[in-house]
């Protein structure tokens, strides 16, 4: 059960300790969000680099990623199991467990989902479609304290990364 916590009921030392932990958590969350943003921007760059556009003309038998011509017998390309595009041998990755090919973009998309934990949230949303994103208890506590406090709370500056 979620209870409303009032920081005013704590002693000053306890309140300072709780706030330090909450600010540290906020710093870790922003660092994690930056890491995820970089992974997604790299994936977006891969998608953009290898995307077919309607403004250019493409041969029917060319790689969907690098636009190299595919041969009739050699280097015919393989169909990606993720996006169903035909890709050359340079633009695909063999997945050992499933014994299937995926293009570099679908492979990187899969890696991003694994590294960010998005696969978990997708499965949870599929299983529990009405569950929405809720605010954490720490964020609620910080907001309530900042509303009640007459002095603005400034988080301590983290040490520089080396």
Residue frames relative to the residue before (quaternion, step in Angstrom):
aa qw qx qy qz dx dy dz
X 1.0000 0.0000 0.0000 0.0000 0.00 0.00 0.00
X 0.3664 -0.7281 0.5406 0.2082 3.55 -0.96 0.86
X 0.0979 -0.7839 0.6125 0.0270 3.55 -0.83 1.05
X 0.4552 -0.6414 0.5358 0.3072 3.54 -1.14 0.64
X 0.1679 -0.7856 0.5913 0.0710 3.54 -0.80 1.05
X 0.1918 -0.7758 0.5943 0.0902 3.54 -0.89 0.98
X 0.3698 -0.7548 0.5007 0.2068 3.57 -0.60 1.13
X 0.5615 0.6159 -0.3900 0.3915 3.59 1.16 -0.42
X 0.6361 0.5455 -0.3366 0.4295 3.61 1.15 -0.50
X 0.6194 0.5383 -0.3443 0.4562 3.60 1.25 -0.24
X 0.5463 -0.5674 0.4912 0.3721 3.52 -1.29 0.37
X 0.6802 -0.5187 0.3289 0.4000 3.56 -1.21 0.48
X 0.6516 0.5124 -0.3153 0.4619 3.61 0.95 -0.83
X 0.6518 0.5077 -0.3101 0.4703 3.58 0.96 -0.88
X 0.6491 0.5245 -0.3084 0.4566 3.56 0.97 -0.90
X 0.6512 0.5135 -0.3160 0.4608 3.59 0.96 -0.83
X 0.6514 0.5119 -0.3128 0.4645 3.58 0.96 -0.84
X 0.6564 0.5066 -0.3071 0.4671 3.57 0.93 -0.92
X 0.6734 0.4956 -0.3008 0.4587 3.59 0.90 -0.90
X 0.6247 0.5284 -0.3494 0.4565 3.62 1.00 -0.72
X 0.6537 0.5030 -0.3116 0.4718 3.57 0.97 -0.87
X 0.6694 0.5001 -0.3052 0.4568 3.59 0.92 -0.87
X 0.6640 0.4846 -0.3115 0.4768 3.60 0.98 -0.75
X 0.6137 0.5258 -0.3482 0.4750 3.56 1.06 -0.68
X 0.6326 0.5224 -0.3222 0.4723 3.58 1.02 -0.81
X 0.6400 0.5228 -0.3201 0.4633 3.57 1.00 -0.82
X 0.6446 0.5193 -0.3101 0.4675 3.60 1.03 -0.81
X 0.6503 0.5048 -0.3110 0.4749 3.57 0.96 -0.87
X 0.6507 0.5141 -0.3193 0.4587 3.59 0.96 -0.81
X 0.6721 0.4773 -0.3169 0.4692 3.60 0.91 -0.78
X 0.6145 0.5293 -0.3458 0.4718 3.61 1.08 -0.65
X 0.6550 0.5047 -0.3015 0.4747 3.58 0.99 -0.86
X 0.6384 0.5193 -0.3282 0.4637 3.59 0.99 -0.78
X 0.6323 0.5228 -0.3256 0.4700 3.60 1.06 -0.72
X 0.6361 0.5248 -0.3214 0.4655 3.59 1.00 -0.85
X 0.6684 0.4925 -0.2912 0.4753 3.58 0.91 -0.93
X 0.6327 0.5358 -0.3309 0.4507 3.59 1.01 -0.80
X 0.6526 0.5081 -0.3131 0.4669 3.59 1.00 -0.80
X 0.6378 0.5197 -0.3271 0.4649 3.60 0.98 -0.82
X 0.6950 0.4751 -0.2802 0.4613 3.57 0.90 -0.93
X 0.6432 0.5054 -0.3435 0.4614 3.59 1.01 -0.65
X 0.6080 0.5340 -0.3475 0.4738 3.60 1.11 -0.65
X 0.6465 0.5065 -0.3089 0.4797 3.58 0.99 -0.85
X 0.6530 0.5105 -0.3170 0.4610 3.58 0.94 -0.85
X 0.6287 0.5270 -0.3300 0.4670 3.58 1.05 -0.75
X 0.6373 0.5134 -0.3263 0.4731 3.60 1.01 -0.79
X 0.6499 0.5139 -0.3172 0.4614 3.58 0.96 -0.84
X 0.6798 0.4991 -0.2888 0.4531 3.54 0.91 -0.94
X 0.6563 0.5345 -0.3038 0.4373 3.55 0.98 -0.91
X 0.8016 0.3008 -0.1443 0.4961 3.58 0.92 -0.83
X 0.4629 0.7028 -0.4404 0.3128 3.56 1.19 0.32
X 0.3883 -0.6731 0.5749 0.2564 3.52 -1.09 0.75
X 0.1164 -0.7919 0.5951 0.0718 3.56 -0.92 0.83
X 0.5728 -0.6167 0.4202 0.3391 3.55 -1.18 0.51
X 0.5999 0.5905 -0.3677 0.3952 3.60 1.18 -0.40
X 0.7130 0.3859 -0.2512 0.5288 3.60 1.15 -0.48
X 0.3852 -0.6962 0.5488 0.2563 3.53 -1.21 0.50
X 0.1114 -0.7953 0.5951 0.0312 3.54 -0.92 0.93
X 0.4884 -0.6106 0.5275 0.3323 3.49 -1.20 0.58
X 0.5974 -0.5790 0.4109 0.3728 3.51 -1.16 0.52
X 0.7603 0.3032 -0.1645 0.5505 3.59 1.01 -0.80
X 0.4408 0.6498 -0.5197 0.3368 3.58 0.26 1.26
X 0.6217 -0.5502 0.4143 0.3729 3.53 -1.27 0.50
X 0.4675 -0.6993 0.4710 0.2657 3.57 -0.92 0.91
X 0.7009 0.4619 -0.2677 0.4730 3.61 1.16 -0.44
X 0.8247 0.2008 -0.0935 0.5204 3.62 0.64 -1.05
X 0.3829 -0.7655 0.4336 0.2816 3.61 1.32 -0.10
X 0.3379 0.7074 -0.5383 0.3093 3.59 1.09 0.66
X 0.5328 -0.6164 0.4715 0.3375 3.54 -1.17 0.64
X 0.2854 -0.7432 0.5827 0.1630 3.56 -1.03 0.85
X 0.4542 -0.7131 0.4747 0.2447 3.54 -1.05 0.81
X 0.5862 -0.5693 0.4406 0.3717 3.52 -1.34 0.13
X 0.7919 0.2307 -0.1193 0.5527 3.59 1.00 -0.82
X 0.7791 0.2460 -0.1247 0.5630 3.58 0.87 -0.98
X 0.8405 0.0607 -0.1017 0.5287 3.54 -1.07 0.87
X 0.1218 0.8271 -0.5295 0.1441 3.54 0.80 1.12
X 0.4805 -0.6522 0.4420 0.3852 3.54 1.25 -0.41
X 0.2268 -0.7441 0.6117 0.1439 3.52 -1.30 0.34
X 0.4750 -0.6658 0.4983 0.2879 3.55 -1.15 0.63
X 0.4261 -0.7032 0.5162 0.2398 3.55 -0.83 1.05
X 0.4457 -0.7041 0.4894 0.2570 3.57 -0.93 0.91
X 0.6630 0.5237 -0.3003 0.4426 3.59 1.22 -0.43
X 0.8364 0.1749 -0.0497 0.5171 3.57 0.74 -1.10
X 0.4001 -0.7555 0.4289 0.2917 3.60 1.33 -0.10
X 0.4534 0.6430 -0.4848 0.3821 3.59 1.13 0.60
X 0.4281 -0.6707 0.5367 0.2809 3.55 -1.17 0.58
X 0.0236 -0.8154 0.5769 -0.0421 3.57 -0.74 1.12
X 0.5238 -0.6384 0.4676 0.3154 3.57 -1.18 0.63
X 0.6993 -0.4830 0.3231 0.4163 3.57 -1.28 0.16
X 0.6243 0.5432 -0.3374 0.4488 3.62 1.17 -0.49
X 0.7587 0.3939 -0.1828 0.4855 3.57 1.09 -0.69
X 0.6798 0.4426 -0.3165 0.4917 3.59 1.07 0.55
X 0.2585 -0.7437 0.6039 0.1243 3.50 -1.29 0.53
X 0.3343 -0.7342 0.5582 0.1938 3.56 -0.96 0.90
X 0.2319 -0.7653 0.5882 0.1209 3.57 -0.79 1.04
X 0.3967 -0.7712 0.4505 0.2122 3.54 -0.44 1.24
X 0.6732 0.5239 -0.3120 0.4184 3.58 0.87 -0.93
X 0.7763 0.3312 -0.1756 0.5068 3.56 0.85 -0.95
X 0.2993 -0.7788 0.4897 0.2531 3.56 1.32 -0.26
X 0.5384 0.5826 -0.4142 0.4461 3.55 0.97 0.94
X 0.4441 -0.6639 0.5334 0.2783 3.54 -1.31 0.37
X 0.0206 -0.7486 0.6610 0.0480 3.52 -1.26 0.57
X 0.4960 -0.6330 0.4886 0.3384 3.56 -1.07 0.65
X 0.6807 -0.5110 0.3349 0.4042 3.56 -1.23 0.41
X 0.6439 0.5201 -0.3328 0.4518 3.61 1.03 -0.68
X 0.6726 0.4732 -0.3012 0.4826 3.61 0.89 -0.85
X 0.6238 0.5342 -0.3295 0.4657 3.57 1.07 -0.74
X 0.6776 0.4737 -0.2893 0.4824 3.59 0.93 -0.88
X 0.5998 0.5487 -0.3512 0.4645 3.60 1.09 -0.69
X 0.6429 0.5170 -0.3045 0.4761 3.56 1.01 -0.86
X 0.6604 0.5061 -0.3034 0.4644 3.60 0.97 -0.86
X 0.6378 0.5198 -0.3303 0.4625 3.58 0.98 -0.80
X 0.6520 0.5097 -0.3185 0.4623 3.59 0.95 -0.83
X 0.6514 0.5008 -0.3137 0.4759 3.58 1.04 -0.73
X 0.7155 0.4736 -0.2614 0.4421 3.59 0.82 -1.01
X 0.7303 0.4078 -0.2401 0.4927 3.59 1.07 -0.63
X 0.4614 -0.6872 0.4484 0.3373 3.59 1.18 -0.35
X 0.3452 0.7640 -0.4831 0.2526 3.60 1.24 0.24
X 0.5668 0.6029 -0.3889 0.4050 3.58 1.09 -0.64
X 0.6331 0.5390 -0.3297 0.4472 3.59 1.03 -0.80
X 0.7006 0.4667 -0.2776 0.4629 3.57 0.84 -0.97
X 0.6115 0.5343 -0.3510 0.4662 3.60 1.10 -0.61
X 0.6724 0.4813 -0.2970 0.4775 3.56 0.94 -0.88
X 0.6406 0.5137 -0.3313 0.4646 3.60 1.00 -0.77
X 0.6575 0.4996 -0.3111 0.4703 3.59 0.98 -0.83
X 0.6325 0.5200 -0.3281 0.4710 3.57 1.09 -0.68
X 0.7087 0.4491 -0.2577 0.4792 3.56 0.99 -0.85
X 0.7861 0.1430 -0.0562 0.5987 3.60 1.01 -0.86
X 0.1473 -0.8586 0.4834 0.0863 3.61 0.32 1.21
X 0.6987 0.4781 -0.2939 0.4436 3.66 1.05 -0.51
X 0.5193 0.6441 -0.4267 0.3651 3.61 1.19 -0.22
X 0.1780 -0.7995 0.5691 0.0720 3.55 -0.67 1.13
X 0.5988 -0.5403 0.4331 0.4025 3.53 -1.30 0.15
X 0.1453 -0.8045 0.5737 0.0500 3.54 -0.77 1.04
X 0.5364 -0.6162 0.4777 0.3230 3.50 -1.22 0.55
X 0.4777 -0.6776 0.4756 0.2941 3.58 -1.01 0.78
X 0.6294 -0.5432 0.4017 0.3839 3.55 -1.25 0.46
X 0.6364 0.5413 -0.3287 0.4404 3.58 1.02 -0.77
X 0.6568 0.5008 -0.3098 0.4710 3.58 0.99 -0.84
X 0.6316 0.5200 -0.3288 0.4718 3.60 1.02 -0.75
X 0.6557 0.5228 -0.3050 0.4512 3.54 0.97 -0.90
X 0.6510 0.5060 -0.3126 0.4716 3.58 0.96 -0.84
X 0.6616 0.5057 -0.3113 0.4578 3.58 0.92 -0.86
X 0.6690 0.4894 -0.3132 0.4636 3.59 0.90 -0.85
X 0.6517 0.5064 -0.3221 0.4638 3.58 1.00 -0.73
X 0.6699 0.4936 -0.3079 0.4613 3.58 0.93 -0.81
X 0.6228 0.5232 -0.3421 0.4705 3.59 1.12 -0.55
X 0.7154 0.4552 -0.2475 0.4687 3.57 0.96 -0.91
X 0.6481 0.5491 -0.3148 0.4235 3.55 1.06 -0.72
X 0.3859 -0.7142 0.5357 0.2323 3.54 -1.01 0.85
X 0.6927 0.3906 -0.2483 0.5531 3.56 1.20 -0.52
X 0.4432 -0.6817 0.5006 0.2970 3.57 -0.88 0.86
X 0.3507 -0.7353 0.5476 0.1910 3.52 -0.96 0.93
X 0.1110 -0.7873 0.6060 0.0219 3.53 -0.73 1.13
X 0.3969 -0.7256 0.4974 0.2617 3.60 -0.64 1.01
X 0.5414 -0.6054 0.4562 0.3636 3.58 -1.09 0.59
X 0.4855 -0.6609 0.4800 0.3117 3.55 -1.06 0.71
X 0.4156 -0.7159 0.4960 0.2623 3.58 -0.80 0.94
X 0.5746 -0.5746 0.4345 0.3884 3.58 -1.17 0.47
X 0.5512 -0.6206 0.4267 0.3591 3.61 -1.06 0.61
X 0.4740 -0.6531 0.5117 0.2949 3.54 -1.15 0.72
X 0.1497 -0.7985 0.5758 0.0915 3.57 -0.95 0.81
